Amino acid sequence: MGYYIGSRALPMDRPWTADNGTQYPANWLRLSSSDERAALGITWGDVVKQHDQKFYWGYDADGNLIPKTYTDLQANWVAQTKQTANAMLIPSDWRVIKAKETSKTMNAGWKTWRQTIRTECATKVTAIEDCAKIGDVSPHADLARVQALAEYVTGSDYPAWTADPDNAAE
């Protein structure tokens, strides 16, 4: 429960600014009367539940998360992962072309790094696709799969990529 102006929550014991630019001190909500709050359109209500809009549409009437379609999310995250790997490799493509054109071998560090990025991409795609194995055919199977996907892509493993040889930590 808390105070709101429209859908915007007002923090207790913290200064805040109204939409019209008027600033209020930290103790204003505690010291104001219900008439003063009503005059500004401040209401008392439940705290709005937050959800990750990348994965969920919101909450149903019973307060349960409504997942987006898992197959759509899976396709999106696989495509995004491949795009990220591609964007990382593009700046070093000239090294491959130069090695071919000059009949020389590419620097071993760069060659290894490029393969590492392709391997990391494949590993991430496999982890995303493995989320499809979670759950069963029940109506809530998408929820379990979406939750698993959300945990993976917001966790520490998904955004971790090996730095290129010029930027590798020593």
VENHU-V939240 format. One record per residue. RES is the residue in three letters. SS is DSSP state (hx for helix, st for strand, lp for the rest). NEAR is the number of other ideal C-beta (glycine too) atoms within 8 Angstrom. D_LAST is the distance of its C-alpha to the last C-alpha in Angstrom with 1 decimal. Layout:
res->RES ss->SS near->NEAR d_last->D_LAST
res->RES ss->SS near->NEAR d_last->D_LAST
This chain:
res->MET ss->lp near->5 d_last->50.7
res->GLY ss->st near->10 d_last->50.1
res->TYR ss->st near->11 d_last->51.4
res->TYR ss->st near->12 d_last->50.8
res->ILE ss->st near->11 d_last->51.8
res->GLY ss->lp near->5 d_last->52.1
res->SER ss->lp near->4 d_last->49.0
res->ARG ss->st near->6 d_last->46.8
res->ALA ss->st near->8 d_last->46.4
res->LEU ss->st near->11 d_last->47.1
res->PRO ss->lp near->6 d_last->45.2
res->MET ss->lp near->8 d_last->47.3
res->ASP ss->lp near->7 d_last->47.1
res->ARG ss->lp near->6 d_last->44.9
res->PRO ss->lp near->7 d_last->46.1
res->TRP ss->st near->9 d_last->46.4
res->THR ss->st near->7 d_last->47.7
res->ALA ss->lp near->10 d_last->50.4
res->ASP ss->lp near->4 d_last->50.4
res->ASN ss->lp near->4 d_last->52.8
res->GLY ss->lp near->6 d_last->50.5
res->THR ss->lp near->6 d_last->52.3
res->GLN ss->st near->8 d_last->50.1
res->TYR ss->st near->9 d_last->51.0
res->PRO ss->lp near->6 d_last->50.1
res->ALA ss->lp near->6 d_last->48.3
res->ASN ss->lp near->7 d_last->51.6
res->TRP ss->hx near->9 d_last->53.6
res->LEU ss->hx near->12 d_last->53.4
res->ARG ss->hx near->7 d_last->54.6
res->LEU ss->hx near->5 d_last->57.4
res->SER ss->lp near->7 d_last->58.6
res->SER ss->lp near->5 d_last->61.6
res->SER ss->hx near->5 d_last->61.7
res->ASP ss->hx near->6 d_last->63.8
res->GLU ss->hx near->8 d_last->61.2
res->ARG ss->hx near->12 d_last->58.4
res->ALA ss->hx near->8 d_last->60.7
res->ALA ss->hx near->6 d_last->61.5
res->LEU ss->lp near->8 d_last->57.9
res->GLY ss->lp near->7 d_last->57.6
res->ILE ss->st near->11 d_last->55.5
res->THR ss->st near->8 d_last->56.0
res->TRP ss->st near->7 d_last->55.0
res->GLY ss->st near->6 d_last->53.5
res->ASP ss->lp near->5 d_last->51.0
res->VAL ss->lp near->6 d_last->47.3
res->VAL ss->lp near->6 d_last->46.2
res->LYS ss->lp near->6 d_last->43.9
res->GLN ss->lp near->3 d_last->40.6
res->HIS ss->lp near->9 d_last->39.2
res->ASP ss->lp near->7 d_last->36.3
res->GLN ss->lp near->5 d_last->38.1
res->LYS ss->lp near->4 d_last->35.6
res->PHE ss->lp near->12 d_last->37.1
res->TYR ss->st near->11 d_last->40.5
res->TRP ss->st near->5 d_last->43.6
res->GLY ss->st near->7 d_last->44.6
res->TYR ss->st near->8 d_last->47.0
res->ASP ss->lp near->7 d_last->50.4
res->ALA ss->lp near->3 d_last->53.5
res->ASP ss->lp near->4 d_last->52.6
res->GLY ss->lp near->6 d_last->49.2
res->ASN ss->lp near->7 d_last->47.3
res->LEU ss->st near->8 d_last->44.3
res->ILE ss->st near->8 d_last->45.3
res->PRO ss->st near->13 d_last->42.5
res->LYS ss->lp near->9 d_last->42.0
res->THR ss->lp near->7 d_last->42.7
res->TYR ss->hx near->14 d_last->40.0
res->THR ss->hx near->6 d_last->40.5
res->ASP ss->hx near->8 d_last->39.9
res->LEU ss->hx near->12 d_last->36.8
res->GLN ss->hx near->13 d_last->35.4
res->ALA ss->hx near->8 d_last->36.1
res->ASN ss->hx near->8 d_last->34.6
res->TRP ss->hx near->11 d_last->31.3
res->VAL ss->hx near->11 d_last->31.0
res->ALA ss->hx near->8 d_last->31.7
res->GLN ss->hx near->8 d_last->29.2
res->THR ss->hx near->12 d_last->26.4
res->LYS ss->hx near->10 d_last->27.3
res->GLN ss->hx near->8 d_last->27.4
res->THR ss->hx near->10 d_last->23.9
res->ALA ss->hx near->13 d_last->22.6
res->ASN ss->hx near->8 d_last->24.8
res->ALA ss->hx near->7 d_last->23.7
res->MET ss->hx near->10 d_last->20.0
res->LEU ss->hx near->11 d_last->21.1
res->ILE ss->hx near->7 d_last->23.6
res->PRO ss->lp near->7 d_last->21.5
res->SER ss->lp near->11 d_last->20.4
res->ASP ss->hx near->8 d_last->24.0
res->TRP ss->hx near->7 d_last->24.9
res->ARG ss->hx near->10 d_last->22.5
res->VAL ss->hx near->10 d_last->24.7
res->ILE ss->hx near->8 d_last->27.9
res->LYS ss->hx near->10 d_last->27.0
res->ALA ss->hx near->10 d_last->26.3
res->LYS ss->hx near->7 d_last->29.6
res->GLU ss->hx near->6 d_last->31.6
res->THR ss->lp near->6 d_last->30.5
res->SER ss->lp near->4 d_last->30.8
res->LYS ss->lp near->6 d_last->27.3
res->THR ss->lp near->6 d_last->24.6
res->MET ss->lp near->10 d_last->21.7
res->ASN ss->lp near->8 d_last->18.2
res->ALA ss->hx near->7 d_last->17.2
res->GLY ss->hx near->7 d_last->13.7
res->TRP ss->hx near->12 d_last->15.7
res->LYS ss->hx near->10 d_last->18.5
res->THR ss->hx near->8 d_last->16.6
res->TRP ss->hx near->12 d_last->15.0
res->ARG ss->hx near->11 d_last->18.5
res->GLN ss->hx near->8 d_last->20.0
res->THR ss->hx near->9 d_last->17.6
res->ILE ss->hx near->13 d_last->18.7
res->ARG ss->hx near->10 d_last->22.3
res->THR ss->hx near->8 d_last->21.9
res->GLU ss->hx near->11 d_last->20.5
res->CYS ss->hx near->12 d_last->23.4
res->ALA ss->hx near->8 d_last->25.9
res->THR ss->hx near->8 d_last->24.8
res->LYS ss->hx near->11 d_last->25.1
res->VAL ss->hx near->11 d_last->28.5
res->THR ss->hx near->8 d_last->29.7
res->ALA ss->hx near->11 d_last->28.9
res->ILE ss->hx near->14 d_last->30.8
res->GLU ss->hx near->9 d_last->33.7
res->ASP ss->hx near->8 d_last->33.8
res->CYS ss->hx near->13 d_last->34.9
res->ALA ss->hx near->8 d_last->38.2
res->LYS ss->hx near->4 d_last->39.0
res->ILE ss->lp near->8 d_last->39.2
res->GLY ss->lp near->9 d_last->42.6
res->ASP ss->lp near->4 d_last->45.9
res->VAL ss->lp near->3 d_last->48.5
res->SER ss->lp near->6 d_last->49.8
res->PRO ss->lp near->3 d_last->50.0
res->HIS ss->lp near->7 d_last->46.9
res->ALA ss->hx near->11 d_last->44.7
res->ASP ss->hx near->10 d_last->43.0
res->LEU ss->hx near->11 d_last->42.1
res->ALA ss->hx near->10 d_last->40.3
res->ARG ss->hx near->14 d_last->38.4
res->VAL ss->hx near->14 d_last->37.5
res->GLN ss->hx near->10 d_last->36.4
res->ALA ss->hx near->10 d_last->34.1
res->LEU ss->hx near->15 d_last->32.7
res->ALA ss->hx near->11 d_last->32.2
res->GLU ss->hx near->8 d_last->30.4
res->TYR ss->hx near->12 d_last->28.0
res->VAL ss->hx near->9 d_last->27.2
res->THR ss->hx near->7 d_last->27.0
res->GLY ss->lp near->7 d_last->24.9
res->SER ss->lp near->5 d_last->21.2
res->ASP ss->lp near->8 d_last->20.9
res->TYR ss->lp near->10 d_last->22.5
res->PRO ss->lp near->5 d_last->20.4
res->ALA ss->lp near->5 d_last->17.0
res->TRP ss->lp near->9 d_last->15.8
res->THR ss->lp near->8 d_last->12.7
res->ALA ss->lp near->6 d_last->11.0
res->ASP ss->lp near->11 d_last->11.9
res->PRO ss->lp near->8 d_last->10.0
res->ASP ss->lp near->4 d_last->10.4
res->ASN ss->lp near->5 d_last->8.9
res->ALA ss->lp near->8 d_last->6.3
res->ALA ss->lp near->3 d_last->3.7
res->GLU ss->lp near->2 d_last->0.0
